[in-house]
Amino acid sequence: MAHWEDQMKVHLRKLEYITLILSDERVKEKEDILGAIGESFRRLTCFSYYFLNTQDEMTNISFSEQLDNVVHLIKAKLTDIIPKFPKLNFPKTSKLDFFDFLWRNLGELQRYDHASTAPVKHHIEEIQIHLKSLRSFVENVSELDIVQHPNLVNQVTDSAYKVEYIVDSIEVDAQWQDYFWLDNVLEELRLLSENARGIHLTMAGLLLVGQCAEVDAEVQDSKNVTQVSLDRLSRKSTPAIDEIVVDLSNRENEICNQLIRGSSKLDIVFIAGMPGLGKTTLARKVYSSLEVMRHFHLRAWCSVSQEYEKRSLLLEILTGIHGLTEEIHQMRDEDLEDKLRKLLLKNKYLVVMDDIWGIGAWNDLKNSFPNDANGSRILFTSRLRRVALEIKPQEESYPLSLRPFSPEESWQLLEKKVFKEEGCPDELQVVGKEIAYRCQGLPLAVVAVAGILKTTEKSQDSWKRIANNLSSQIIDNPEAQCKKVIDLSYKHLPEYLKSCFLYLGVLNEDRDILVSKLIRFWIAEGFIPETKKGFEDVAEAFLMDLIDRSLVIISKRRSNGKVRACRLHDLVLDFCKSKTGDENFFQHITMSDNPYASFPSTDYGFEFDFYQHSSPVSFASYRLAIHLKRSHFVESKPSGLATRSLVFFASADSEPKRPYDISFIWHNFKLLRVLDFECFNLGISFPLEIGILVQLRYLAVGGYLKSIPQSIANLRKLKTLIVKGLSGKITLPNTIWRIISLRHLHVSVHVAFDSDDEKLGDSSVLENLVNFSCPSLSCGEDAERIIRRLPNLRKLNCIFYESPDSSTNCNQFPRLKCLTHLESLKIFYYGSPLNNGEFNLPLNLKKLTLSNFRLPWSHISTIGRLPNLEVLKLLSGAFEGKIWDVEEEFQNLMFLSLDSLNIAQWNASCGDFSKLERLVVQNCKDLEEIPEDFANIYTLEMIEVHWCGESVEKSAIKIGEETGDIKVLIRSSNWSS
């Protein structure tokens, strides 16, 4: 009897959501509908008694059919009042990745057992079964390159996105129509699964008779994404920033001569040429060359592009000259111009204005560039030769025009990129030269196609297919041919890299992309699979793969050699922007889009409601990149039913001086997964309503915030939390310990834990947190109590302050050895010197930065004994004392920075730093010299001396001259600041 009762419960559970629908007021008003439904339920009740009495399997089947009939009747009766499923623009790219992401999310939801989804638990279980089989179908169609069934694949993908939208809507704020829609999409999936099974049989038959479509040998599938090679993470495996992509050595010398020699008056130097010829590459090589760095006191770079904002250019230049402060952010445009001019006065400076399209940008900025007759220079790059003639109409000198490569030069570059020093095999020479010829002399095209060839089979057949794909009727249009090469590179990307690549096009916007931020976005979006390796390691490997394919450019490196920032070439960026639109991957909203094109270009110094009589702004896109003024966006109060990502790029205006009310976000964008509003000032109160956005995985906000509300714990899926505080300390609630999914927690200026967090006990652990900044912790046991609850930290940036308890046990360096995974540690100390100056550091540490401990040099021996330490930065009084006698070998140290220390004598030998590659000494006014034995460190590549005494500069120059291999960069303290 119990068995049949269980069977009955299974059947009746399928009707749970029906009761929720019938309780809706709109349904209660339909008496005729309720009557018909009631009669069906009465018949079903009678049948259930009969079923329990007979306990017959055939009756069980009949009861199931009767149940389905009741559901269909109810749906038929309610058809007229059920809202239609909204028309949404779902993405078309990376279908397999989305299936995997959705599968994982549905599984997590089932385990979480959310009350709102409990009535449709069985629906979700069946949906998972269909998704699993349909994913295999989509994968097989992709692998076999079968083009007969694109509509079916698109239908499958759309149905999967519908499932995500409906299930997430039920979890956030269940409406009765959501349950109907879920039932409908389940019917769709049943039908699609049936159709797909038939096609599977057809495909199997084709395989048996050898008639299957040819598998494209070059396109790598994404099945083995979890086996991605992490060898790419090696710091030595990444190409150099100034890698010789094109052989422009003669042109490089020519530009250097124009910058360094010639007139003492402020002068303008031009590089012109069509896109893809290497203008920016050449400019960057010159800008970063040792000769130019030594010659100019100040250097700055800005990217102009066709559409530019004067304020953005000023801020970009000031970043290079001075660095951005809160004061600078708040300045008006005219104050920024004045600030820049004052900083440049009496200094020999170089400013690069990359990709300028007209004289307007120069006219906007030229008054900020003083002419002190000291040899300062402005370097322009432009695809338009006429721009040079407009800016310097009276000059006899013409812009340096880059020419396309000859076929032989193209082949030399292609061979070098694909085979490096090994050389091309004889059997590939002919087809290789044909491929190089079809790149039309554009270095960018050559480099891009080399990225394809490196990842394909090195056979004549494979290379001939590439050559055939490059042949086209546009052979006489090099720029169009270059775009075709980029498109071909994109098609040859593994499925799992395509979304990652397109995301770069959203964040680039003529600026460097911080790799740390990019990776956090990728993880939040679900682009990075869950493997035995950490999400961050796999994401870094993905980025290195894109760099290796020559689609992404390294722009900045970290002190340990890893990539800090990257960017895209202009043509690659244009391709990404076009593709994101075509694939519904991201929608860009700008000032030229309706209704924002009609908004006033300035607020005239006061606020007013200029949008109250207009129709609401709504978006159907899955992801939105907003490029607007803050006030325009807030006034329009837009909405997006299915929008998952909202990334805001503030346009034109300064850092907000007043708080903005963005409360509409919580109600108008309920399904957000990514919310990047770091550039908004939320005021002093973090909104309590943030807990509504339960789907969030990435949250970045800013403001004069004092604390974060308890409701943050509702965001159980959150992986990244960034709070940009504009003043002082921000307090974390004790509920933060409940967000066990959290991986990245960044709060500035600094963050403290709620004093009540002790109530949770040490059992509350953030075991997934790998990156944390910037907690302020009291030295001793208080700090240790927090740190023990963060066992898997890999990167920590924190403040240690003197304990209020002056006892010996409290005011000492916290025991950090429990952080066995910690690789990067940065500590600023505030207070009187520690009672016990012994450092307690984890042995796995690779990077260490210390400030303000003011300990004697004898205590550094503990640091020297760290076996894996590669980077050491001692800043602002980290140690005190006139003499540093190095007693402990730093056996694996590669980078050493000494900044603002009172050291006078540094006694060390080459054996103490046997693997050192780069030494930076800055603001050490008392230091007499760099140890002369450093000339015998065979790994040493560069010594930088900034604003130190003349004797230190001379000792560095002497070491460089003795070896001939060590580069020496001097910034003299005699220059103006």
Beta strands, then each sheet from edge to edge (+ up, - down):
strand 1: 267-272
strand 2: 298-303
strand 3: 349-354
strand 4: 377-382
strand 5: 400-401
strand 6: 513-514
strand 7: 553-557
strand 8: 563-567
strand 9: 587-589
strand 10: 618-619
strand 11: 623-628
strand 12: 639-640
strand 13: 645-650
strand 14: 674-681
strand 15: 698-703
strand 16: 720-732
strand 17: 744-753
strand 18: 771-778
strand 19: 795-801
strand 20: 824-830
strand 21: 847-851
strand 22: 855-856
strand 23: 871-875
strand 24: 879-880
strand 25: 883-885
strand 26: 895-899
strand 27: 905-907
strand 28: 918-922
strand 29: 942-946
strand 30: 967-971
sheet 1: 2+ 3+ 4+ 1+ 5+
sheet 2: 6+ 8- 7+
sheet 3: 9+ 11+ 13+ 14+ 15+ 16+ 17+ 18+ 19+ 20+ 21+ 23+ 26+ 28+ 29+ 30+
sheet 4: 10+ 12+
sheet 5: 22+ 24+
sheet 6: 25+ 27+
end
